[in-house]
Amino acid sequence: MNIQGSVSYKEKPIEYTRVSVYPLSKHVLTNVNGAFSFSNVPLGLYVIKCSAIGFKSISDTLELFSRNDTIQLDMIFTEKIMELD
C-alpha cells in the first residue's frame, strides 16, 4: 500500500514539511511542490502528522483496510503560529 499527497497553506504548497506516519515512525519531507509519498505501508490504522516551522501541526487518521495501490491524502495547514516582521 502506498500513501501519497500534498501539504499546502492558502492553496500554496509548503516545502520541507515533515510528514510522519505513526505508529510506524516513518518520516519524509515534502518537496518544492509540497508533495510527499510513503511506499509499502502495511494494512492498519495510522495517524499522519504534518509539522513545519511557523505553522500549527496538523494530523489526520487513516485506516488502510484493503490492498489498493495508492491512497491520496492532501493536508492543509489552517493556522500560522508566528509571523516575521
C-alpha positions as CSV (number, residue, x, y, z in Angstrom):
1,M,0.0,0.0,0.0
2,N,1.3,3.5,-0.9
3,I,0.3,6.8,0.6
4,Q,0.9,10.0,-1.3
5,G,-0.3,13.5,-1.0
6,S,0.5,17.2,-0.7
7,V,0.7,19.8,2.0
8,S,-0.5,23.4,1.4
9,Y,-1.5,26.7,3.1
10,K,-3.9,29.1,1.4
11,E,-3.6,27.0,-1.8
12,K,0.2,27.3,-1.9
13,P,2.4,24.2,-1.5
14,I,4.6,24.1,1.7
15,E,8.0,22.6,1.1
16,Y,10.2,20.9,3.7
17,T,7.1,19.9,5.8
18,R,7.9,16.9,8.0
19,V,5.2,14.3,7.3
20,S,5.1,11.3,9.7
21,V,3.2,8.0,9.9
22,Y,2.5,6.7,13.4
23,P,2.9,4.2,14.9
24,L,5.4,3.2,12.1
25,S,7.6,6.2,12.8
26,K,8.2,6.7,9.1
27,H,9.1,10.3,8.2
28,V,9.6,12.3,5.0
29,L,10.0,15.9,3.9
30,T,7.8,17.4,1.3
31,N,9.4,18.6,-2.0
32,V,9.2,22.0,-3.6
33,N,5.6,21.2,-4.8
34,G,4.5,20.2,-1.2
35,A,4.3,16.6,-2.3
36,F,5.1,13.5,-0.2
37,S,4.9,9.7,-0.5
38,F,5.3,6.6,1.5
39,S,5.6,3.1,0.0
40,N,5.0,-0.4,1.3
41,V,2.7,0.7,4.2
42,P,1.0,-2.4,5.7
43,L,-2.7,-2.5,6.4
44,G,-3.8,-0.9,9.6
45,L,-4.8,2.3,11.4
46,Y,-2.4,5.3,11.2
47,V,-2.1,8.9,12.3
48,I,-0.5,11.1,9.6
49,K,1.1,14.2,11.2
50,C,2.5,17.3,9.4
51,S,4.7,19.9,11.0
52,A,6.5,22.9,9.6
53,I,8.2,25.9,11.0
54,G,5.8,28.7,11.6
55,F,2.6,26.5,11.4
56,K,0.4,24.7,13.9
57,S,0.9,21.0,13.4
58,I,-2.0,19.1,11.8
59,S,-2.9,15.4,11.8
60,D,-5.4,13.0,10.3
61,T,-6.3,9.4,10.9
62,L,-6.2,7.0,8.1
63,E,-7.3,3.3,8.0
64,L,-5.8,1.1,5.4
65,F,-8.1,-2.0,5.1
66,S,-7.8,-3.1,1.5
67,R,-4.9,-3.6,-0.9
68,N,-5.5,-0.5,-3.2
69,D,-2.4,0.6,-4.9
70,T,-2.3,4.2,-3.7
71,I,-4.2,6.4,-1.2
72,Q,-4.2,10.1,-1.9
73,L,-4.1,12.4,1.2
74,D,-4.0,16.2,0.9
75,M,-3.2,18.0,4.1
76,I,-4.0,21.8,4.6
77,F,-2.4,24.0,7.2
78,T,-5.1,26.3,8.5
79,E,-3.2,28.4,11.1
80,K,0.2,30.1,11.3
81,I,1.7,30.3,14.7
82,M,4.2,33.0,14.1
83,E,4.9,35.7,11.5
84,L,8.2,37.5,10.8
85,D,8.1,41.3,10.8
